[in-house]
């Protein structure tokens, strides 16, 4: 099984001696026997994300533009209409789905998606609307409005990011990939290659780090990112993200206000055409990743577990692996982290979510043949 990345990066990230870092890497390299049972509940067409509703039903997005409502109790699947018109491309379509923190009273659902532009250009976008569930197992979105867009739209079909989350402060957080164009990640006239912090209506909070610059720069919380596909807050309110790096450079980062994470100036990976990128230690002014992976895991989906069904996982990050076909558990210690366990799932994992009872739910990517299974993990009896 692949080991986590370069030892020096682990040593710097963890603040420990080389021998200790070697032990951490050795722990991560072990192939633990699965401490869970896996049950298949449903299949979806190129699923991308999911979130639980109060009462236990599940919203699942399909890249082609359909939002599904699935009931684990009956295993019945319905359709929610009124979603944004998403363009399904190589790495995007209908994307993330999250509930407003006050969903119980306002029924607001947020959806990210790929929006077509002129001359074969595309951009990520976020829309919100009110969910109305019907008696037939489906529903509709009413009052749909797009509240955020990538600027500018670009040619190509990759690196949209499009992960969304609400923070403890009630703000809306959006990840925006650099669209495989590299330099926009450092360009403050663009909101590409950034993490963004917005009010729940898409407006800009006055205390954002670059608010005085106005325009899209005012949306930016951090910059210098490649393609963030996982975003989660821990119990202490720290914001963690993982991103697909270039060849040999996947990352887990601790996000701080106004920080520049260096891409494409530095990375612990290199460009796919073989062109070298200086490593993070060459530029200590850019925060280094807390973990890097080489060989890569192709991280997708991310939840910081706070349930009781898996007591030993409490406080851990659970990350899906696409090319690694794995579920990765990351152990946190304050601002440090290490890969603690990795399970070979035998399939590309696109999304990870925690259920109301503490079970862990996974979505297969569906890249091979279109059908992605919904899987439920529970402790072995």
MARROZA-287951 format. One record per residue (C-alpha): residue number from 1; residue in one letter; z, x, y. Coordinates in pm, whole numbers. Layout:
{node NUM,'A',{Z,X,Y}}
...
***
This chain:
{node 1,'X',{0,0,0}}
{node 2,'X',{-81,137,348}}
{node 3,'X',{194,309,539}}
{node 4,'X',{275,237,899}}
{node 5,'X',{113,467,1148}}
{node 6,'X',{149,820,1265}}
{node 7,'X',{499,958,1213}}
{node 8,'X',{525,1092,1565}}
{node 9,'X',{458,747,1707}}
{node 10,'X',{733,601,1490}}
{node 11,'X',{973,875,1594}}
{node 12,'X',{907,818,1964}}
{node 13,'X',{922,440,1933}}
{node 14,'X',{1244,431,1734}}
{node 15,'X',{1418,718,1912}}
{node 16,'X',{1526,874,1580}}
{node 17,'X',{1485,1208,1405}}
{node 18,'X',{1176,1292,1204}}
{node 19,'X',{1366,1261,876}}
{node 20,'X',{1485,912,975}}
{node 21,'X',{1132,811,1071}}
{node 22,'X',{1011,937,735}}
{node 23,'X',{1267,715,564}}
{node 24,'X',{1155,413,769}}
{node 25,'X',{792,481,677}}
{node 26,'X',{886,517,311}}
{node 27,'X',{1073,186,320}}
{node 28,'X',{770,14,468}}
{node 29,'X',{539,169,210}}
{node 30,'X',{722,8,-80}}
{node 31,'X',{565,-298,-237}}
{node 32,'X',{854,-544,-273}}
{node 33,'X',{844,-813,-534}}
{node 34,'X',{795,-1147,-364}}
{node 35,'X',{1125,-1311,-277}}
{node 36,'X',{951,-1645,-231}}
{node 37,'X',{743,-1904,-408}}
{node 38,'X',{408,-2012,-263}}
{node 39,'X',{277,-2368,-276}}
{node 40,'X',{-63,-2489,-156}}
{node 41,'X',{-51,-2808,52}}
{node 42,'X',{-400,-2858,200}}
{node 43,'X',{-724,-2690,303}}
{node 44,'X',{-891,-2685,644}}
{node 45,'X',{-1227,-2575,780}}
{node 46,'X',{-1182,-2235,947}}
{node 47,'X',{-825,-2305,1061}}
{node 48,'X',{-685,-2092,1344}}
{node 49,'X',{-338,-2217,1447}}
{node 50,'X',{-69,-2477,1379}}
{node 51,'X',{249,-2619,1525}}
{node 52,'X',{504,-2872,1402}}
{node 53,'X',{569,-3203,1574}}
{node 54,'X',{914,-3362,1588}}
{node 55,'X',{951,-3543,1257}}
{node 56,'X',{776,-3273,1055}}
{node 57,'X',{405,-3349,1088}}
{node 58,'X',{176,-3058,1163}}
{node 59,'X',{-105,-3008,1414}}
{node 60,'X',{-374,-2771,1283}}
{node 61,'X',{-673,-2643,1482}}
{node 62,'X',{-1011,-2579,1322}}
{node 63,'X',{-1239,-2332,1497}}
{node 64,'X',{-1529,-2577,1497}}
{node 65,'X',{-1341,-2791,1750}}
{node 66,'X',{-1142,-3038,1541}}
{node 67,'X',{-768,-3093,1572}}
{node 68,'X',{-603,-3219,1254}}
{node 69,'X',{-276,-3402,1204}}
{node 70,'X',{-126,-3323,863}}
{node 71,'X',{174,-3487,701}}
{node 72,'X',{341,-3252,448}}
{node 73,'X',{536,-3544,299}}
{node 74,'X',{226,-3739,198}}
{node 75,'X',{-29,-3453,210}}
{node 76,'X',{-257,-3678,415}}
{node 77,'X',{-476,-3537,691}}
{node 78,'X',{-594,-3726,999}}
{node 79,'X',{-804,-3633,1303}}
{node 80,'X',{-697,-3615,1666}}
{node 81,'X',{-982,-3693,1905}}
{node 82,'X',{-1020,-3608,2273}}
{node 83,'X',{-995,-3231,2231}}
{node 84,'X',{-1185,-2987,2454}}
{node 85,'X',{-1547,-2909,2364}}
{node 86,'X',{-1502,-2569,2206}}
{node 87,'X',{-1788,-2331,2132}}
{node 88,'X',{-1747,-2191,1780}}
{node 89,'X',{-1849,-1826,1785}}
{node 90,'X',{-1776,-1521,1570}}
{node 91,'X',{-1414,-1470,1679}}
{node 92,'X',{-1327,-1795,1848}}
{node 93,'X',{-1356,-2168,1891}}
{node 94,'X',{-1069,-2413,1909}}
{node 95,'X',{-772,-2178,1904}}
{node 96,'X',{-400,-2204,1959}}
{node 97,'X',{-193,-2522,1983}}
{node 98,'X',{160,-2546,2127}}
{node 99,'X',{388,-2823,2250}}
{node 100,'X',{538,-2845,2596}}
{node 101,'X',{914,-2770,2587}}
{node 102,'X',{973,-3130,2696}}
{node 103,'X',{726,-3275,2445}}
{node 104,'X',{977,-3537,2331}}
{node 105,'X',{953,-3703,2673}}
{node 106,'X',{604,-3608,2802}}
{node 107,'X',{400,-3567,2476}}
{node 108,'X',{201,-3280,2633}}
{node 109,'X',{1,-3057,2396}}
{node 110,'X',{-165,-2731,2502}}
{node 111,'X',{-485,-2604,2337}}
{node 112,'X',{-675,-2280,2385}}
{node 113,'X',{-1047,-2267,2317}}
{node 114,'X',{-1373,-2085,2380}}
{node 115,'X',{-1569,-2234,2667}}
{node 116,'X',{-1945,-2173,2701}}
{node 117,'X',{-2091,-2053,3031}}
{node 118,'X',{-2437,-1979,3161}}
{node 119,'X',{-2684,-1735,3003}}
{node 120,'X',{-2506,-1706,2667}}
{node 121,'X',{-2168,-1620,2814}}
{node 122,'X',{-1829,-1738,2693}}
{node 123,'X',{-1470,-1732,2806}}
{node 124,'X',{-1130,-1834,2683}}
{node 125,'X',{-964,-2140,2835}}
{node 126,'X',{-647,-2347,2806}}
{node 127,'X',{-633,-2726,2836}}
{node 128,'X',{-350,-2976,2814}}
{node 129,'X',{-324,-3349,2751}}
{node 130,'X',{-94,-3616,2618}}
{node 131,'X',{-85,-3671,2243}}
{node 132,'X',{-94,-4030,2124}}
{node 133,'X',{-49,-4074,1748}}
{node 134,'X',{-196,-4385,1583}}
{node 135,'X',{-92,-4583,1276}}
{node 136,'X',{-374,-4448,1060}}
{node 137,'X',{-249,-4089,1044}}
{node 138,'X',{-455,-3955,1335}}
{node 139,'X',{-446,-3982,1709}}
{node 140,'X',{-604,-3884,2040}}
{node 141,'X',{-550,-3661,2342}}
{node 142,'X',{-539,-3850,2670}}
{node 143,'X',{-581,-3709,3019}}
{node 144,'X',{-722,-3377,2902}}
{node 145,'X',{-747,-3117,3180}}
{node 146,'X',{-838,-2748,3170}}
{node 147,'X',{-569,-2553,3352}}
{node 148,'X',{-674,-2189,3294}}
{node 149,'X',{-994,-1990,3233}}
{node 150,'X',{-1090,-1628,3164}}
{node 151,'X',{-1261,-1467,3463}}
{node 152,'X',{-1536,-1366,3441}}
{node 153,'X',{-1713,-1514,3140}}
{node 154,'X',{-1885,-1247,2932}}
{node 155,'X',{-2161,-1208,2675}}
{node 156,'X',{-2053,-1142,2319}}
{node 157,'X',{-1838,-1337,2075}}
{node 158,'X',{-1524,-1128,2035}}
{node 159,'X',{-1176,-1056,2171}}
{node 160,'X',{-1075,-1379,2339}}
{node 161,'X',{-703,-1344,2267}}
{node 162,'X',{-625,-1711,2333}}
{node 163,'X',{-265,-1708,2210}}
{node 164,'X',{-32,-1928,2413}}
{node 165,'X',{345,-1972,2416}}
{node 166,'X',{625,-2111,2628}}
{node 167,'X',{905,-1877,2727}}
{node 168,'X',{1277,-1941,2769}}
{node 169,'X',{1208,-1983,3142}}
{node 170,'X',{976,-2275,3073}}
{node 171,'X',{671,-2077,3187}}
{node 172,'X',{338,-2081,3002}}
{node 173,'X',{223,-1747,2865}}
{node 174,'X',{-141,-1678,2776}}
{node 175,'X',{-302,-1374,2613}}
{node 176,'X',{-647,-1277,2734}}
{node 177,'X',{-857,-1028,2537}}
{node 178,'X',{-1085,-775,2707}}
{node 179,'X',{-1389,-934,2538}}
{node 180,'X',{-1497,-602,2380}}
{node 181,'X',{-1589,-473,2727}}
{node 182,'X',{-1305,-215,2747}}
{node 183,'X',{-1275,-155,3125}}
{node 184,'X',{-1175,-510,3231}}
{node 185,'X',{-832,-440,3079}}
{node 186,'X',{-767,-212,3380}}
{node 187,'X',{-952,-423,3640}}
{node 188,'X',{-725,-644,3850}}
{node 189,'X',{-1019,-848,3979}}
{node 190,'X',{-1040,-983,3623}}
{node 191,'X',{-779,-1155,3405}}
{node 192,'X',{-927,-999,3087}}
{node 193,'X',{-717,-761,2877}}
{node 194,'X',{-392,-901,3017}}
{node 195,'X',{-88,-1113,2939}}
{node 196,'X',{-57,-1396,3190}}
{node 197,'X',{239,-1602,3310}}
{node 198,'X',{176,-1946,3455}}
{node 199,'X',{360,-2260,3546}}
{node 200,'X',{313,-2544,3297}}
{node 201,'X',{33,-2691,3513}}
{node 202,'X',{-159,-2362,3531}}
{node 203,'X',{-45,-2267,3880}}
{node 204,'X',{100,-1921,3950}}
{node 205,'X',{475,-1858,3970}}
{node 206,'X',{579,-1699,4297}}
{node 207,'X',{780,-1427,4119}}
{node 208,'X',{491,-1288,3912}}
{node 209,'X',{460,-910,3962}}
{node 210,'X',{121,-922,4135}}
{node 211,'X',{153,-1261,4306}}
{node 212,'X',{94,-1115,4651}}
{node 213,'X',{-256,-1003,4549}}
{node 214,'X',{-361,-1366,4502}}
{node 215,'X',{-665,-1466,4293}}
{node 216,'X',{-659,-1396,3919}}
{node 217,'X',{-443,-1086,3976}}
{node 218,'X',{-156,-1318,4064}}
{node 219,'X',{-163,-1457,3707}}
{node 220,'X',{-104,-1114,3549}}
{node 221,'X',{227,-1014,3391}}
{node 222,'X',{102,-702,3208}}
{node 223,'X',{-231,-525,3168}}
{node 224,'X',{-408,-263,2959}}
{node 225,'X',{-438,-473,2641}}
{node 226,'X',{-722,-504,2391}}
{node 227,'X',{-696,-826,2187}}
{node 228,'X',{-353,-987,2159}}
{node 229,'X',{-333,-1229,1865}}
{node 230,'X',{43,-1271,1840}}
{node 231,'X',{305,-1358,2102}}
{node 232,'X',{673,-1441,2049}}
{node 233,'X',{1011,-1430,2223}}
{node 234,'X',{1319,-1304,2041}}
{node 235,'X',{1666,-1457,2064}}
{node 236,'X',{1753,-1237,2363}}
{node 237,'X',{1443,-1348,2555}}
{node 238,'X',{1243,-1029,2503}}
{node 239,'X',{867,-1083,2477}}
{node 240,'X',{687,-913,2189}}
{node 241,'X',{315,-908,2120}}
{node 242,'X',{86,-757,1860}}
{node 243,'X',{-274,-672,1922}}
{node 244,'X',{-579,-561,1733}}
{node 245,'X',{-640,-204,1834}}
{node 246,'X',{-956,-3,1792}}
{node 247,'X',{-1016,188,1466}}
{node 248,'X',{-674,292,1341}}
{node 249,'X',{-468,160,1630}}
{node 250,'X',{-308,-183,1578}}
{node 251,'X',{5,-222,1793}}
{node 252,'X',{336,-402,1836}}
{node 253,'X',{449,-391,2200}}
{node 254,'X',{756,-495,2394}}
{node 255,'X',{620,-655,2713}}
{node 256,'X',{784,-583,3046}}
{node 257,'X',{705,-714,3392}}
{node 258,'X',{411,-545,3564}}
{node 259,'X',{360,-278,3295}}
{node 260,'X',{26,-119,3210}}
{node 261,'X',{-14,-52,2836}}
{node 262,'X',{-303,185,2883}}
{node 263,'X',{-605,48,2701}}
{node 264,'X',{-880,180,2699}}
{node 265,'X',{-747,496,2865}}
{node 266,'X',{-510,562,2574}}
{node 267,'X',{-469,427,2222}}
{node 268,'X',{-344,559,1890}}
{node 269,'X',{-683,459,1750}}
{node 270,'X',{-1042,553,1834}}
{node 271,'X',{-1356,357,1918}}
{node 272,'X',{-1560,228,1625}}
{node 273,'X',{-1856,441,1729}}
{node 274,'X',{-1641,749,1667}}
{node 275,'X',{-1565,825,2031}}
{node 276,'X',{-1214,962,2067}}
{node 277,'X',{-947,791,2275}}
{node 278,'X',{-652,1003,2392}}
{node 279,'X',{-325,914,2216}}
{node 280,'X',{-38,749,2402}}
{node 281,'X',{174,1067,2426}}
{node 282,'X',{-92,1220,2655}}
{node 283,'X',{-5,958,2918}}
{node 284,'X',{370,892,2917}}
{node 285,'X',{325,674,3227}}
{node 286,'X',{189,403,2994}}
{node 287,'X',{451,240,2765}}
{node 288,'X',{385,345,2407}}
{node 289,'X',{367,88,2126}}
{node 290,'X',{692,30,1940}}
{node 291,'X',{495,31,1614}}
{node 292,'X',{136,131,1546}}
{node 293,'X',{-50,82,1218}}
{node 294,'X',{-301,321,1065}}
{node 295,'X',{-451,206,832}}
{node 296,'X',{-462,-112,1033}}
{node 297,'X',{-321,-446,922}}
{node 298,'X',{-543,-659,1154}}
{node 299,'X',{-246,-864,1280}}
{node 300,'X',{-285,-1237,1344}}
{node 301,'X',{-18,-1500,1388}}
{node 302,'X',{341,-1414,1475}}
{node 303,'X',{677,-1584,1458}}
{node 304,'X',{1029,-1446,1504}}
{node 305,'X',{1225,-1617,1232}}
{node 306,'X',{1550,-1796,1323}}
{node 307,'X',{1595,-2022,1022}}
{node 308,'X',{1856,-2022,746}}
{node 309,'X',{1638,-2073,439}}
{node 310,'X',{1566,-1696,427}}
{node 311,'X',{1893,-1547,557}}
{node 312,'X',{1778,-1185,525}}
{node 313,'X',{1478,-1259,747}}
{node 314,'X',{1679,-1403,1038}}
{node 315,'X',{1574,-1228,1359}}
{node 316,'X',{1274,-1064,1193}}
{node 317,'X',{914,-1089,1304}}
{node 318,'X',{666,-1226,1051}}
{node 319,'X',{304,-1120,1106}}
{node 320,'X',{-8,-1229,921}}
{node 321,'X',{-255,-961,815}}
{node 322,'X',{-630,-1027,806}}
{node 323,'X',{-796,-715,664}}
{node 324,'X',{-466,-616,499}}
{node 325,'X',{-439,-961,334}}
{node 326,'X',{-67,-945,381}}
{node 327,'X',{248,-1090,528}}
{node 328,'X',{439,-823,719}}
{node 329,'X',{808,-842,809}}
{node 330,'X',{920,-643,1113}}
{node 331,'X',{1289,-569,1164}}
{node 332,'X',{1411,-552,1525}}
{node 333,'X',{1701,-352,1664}}
{node 334,'X',{1722,-428,2034}}
{node 335,'X',{1409,-280,2190}}
{node 336,'X',{1318,-91,1870}}
{node 337,'X',{1140,-217,1561}}
{node 338,'X',{1010,-103,1226}}
{node 339,'X',{806,-249,944}}
{node 340,'X',{1062,-354,685}}
{node 341,'X',{857,-526,413}}
{node 342,'X',{500,-614,331}}
{node 343,'X',{377,-862,73}}
{node 344,'X',{26,-862,-68}}
{node 345,'X',{-93,-1222,-27}}
{node 346,'X',{-438,-1154,-173}}
{node 347,'X',{-604,-1339,114}}
{node 348,'X',{-660,-1308,488}}
{node 349,'X',{-364,-1460,676}}
{node 350,'X',{-457,-1606,1016}}
{node 351,'X',{-140,-1790,1121}}
{node 352,'X',{235,-1788,1053}}
{node 353,'X',{474,-2068,1152}}
{node 354,'X',{832,-2166,1078}}
{node 355,'X',{891,-2517,952}}
{node 356,'X',{1175,-2749,1057}}
{node 357,'X',{1371,-2671,739}}
{node 358,'X',{1325,-2293,771}}
{node 359,'X',{1035,-2266,526}}
{node 360,'X',{752,-2033,631}}
{node 361,'X',{401,-2172,653}}
{node 362,'X',{80,-1970,644}}
{node 363,'X',{-283,-2049,716}}
{node 364,'X',{-562,-1863,545}}
{node 365,'X',{-835,-1740,776}}
{node 366,'X',{-1117,-1933,614}}
{node 367,'X',{-1364,-1657,698}}
{node 368,'X',{-1488,-1654,342}}
{node 369,'X',{-1649,-1990,272}}
{node 370,'X',{-1483,-2183,551}}
{node 371,'X',{-1192,-2329,356}}
{node 372,'X',{-852,-2195,457}}
{node 373,'X',{-549,-2304,261}}
{node 374,'X',{-219,-2416,411}}
{node 375,'X',{58,-2242,219}}
{node 376,'X',{434,-2303,218}}
{node 377,'X',{679,-2024,132}}
{node 378,'X',{1023,-2115,0}}
{node 379,'X',{1290,-1896,-167}}
{node 380,'X',{1263,-1842,-540}}
{node 381,'X',{1492,-2077,-726}}
***
